[in-house]
Amino acid sequence: MRIVVLVSGTGSNLQAVIDSVAAGDLDVEIAAVGADRPGTYGVERSAAAGIPTFVVDFKDYADRSDWNTALTKAVAAYDPDVVVSSGFMRIVSAGFIDAFGGKYLNTHPALLPAFPGAHGVRDAMAYGVKVTGCTVHWADAGVDTGPIIAQEAVSIEDSDTEETLHERIKVVERRLLVSTLASLAAAS
Ligand code: GRF
């Protein structure tokens, strides 16, 4: 199973995938890693691991539609079976998702459909829920919507800050992403 991983930031979830593949625990080929802006650590660490990388900088395009077209072309060049949004902080078009047969996997640091959007951890804390978690799902063109594949709960402690809670969620999120990819690869 060939995957292309999209990142916007540090790519620690991506690193878990890279490590699992390197250890022989995950039978997928990371065909490429792409970002929506230059200078991400996610791209840097992929290049260091010898993985092809690309950037389709949102700022280089006149509008979202042009950017979506360019992103679709860049990803399609690697002919992926599954595209993974791993901390990719842009909404892609329905056309992008269709181009990859709907196989656009997303991870989110909350128990969807609760707390979608860019601040899922902060919003859960602000609401005062005692349990949050993470979700791996097939993404559609909405904001963190689409069929759920796997979820796991994480308790919120009184002493938590957004950072400490997000770090605990990410430990679970990495495991869930890797195990979901392993299941998909086994079924492919
Ligand atoms: C993850 O929690 C992801 O779900 C969220 O941002 C975080 C990305 O972390 N959208 P990283 O870039 O994989 O370290």
Residues whose N, C-alpha, C, O or C-beta is under 5 A from the ligand:
A	BS01	GRF	G9 T10 G11 S12 N13 L14 S86 G87 T107 H108 P109
